[in-house]
Amino acid sequence: MREIEYLVYLSPEMEDRLRVSALQEQGSILGFVVQYEAFLKGEWRPIVRYDTAHGFSHRDRIRPSGVMEKQPLFFDSYNLALTHASLDLKANWASYRDAYEQEMKE
């Protein structure tokens, strides 16, 4: 079994990043976490997390209040779910950040 862990910075200011962690065996992903984090008000805050906790792949949108909205993913494998998670967060991190910051103002 192989553990994979890395960070990817998404913005030139290095205030937005993906935290990726996965377990792989013979090319198959056994579990993963892909989390978009933003540096806001002096701390790193999780904004959106894709993971396989609870035995299924899903997305958690994390509100400034700490409330999490869980949405299941319907992929045939964790490999596909992991790919989707990475692509979604790389493409949409700025809109996730904007929505989170707007909620912080409310």
Order of alpha helices (4+ residues) and beta strands (2+ residues): beta-beta-beta-beta-beta-beta-alpha
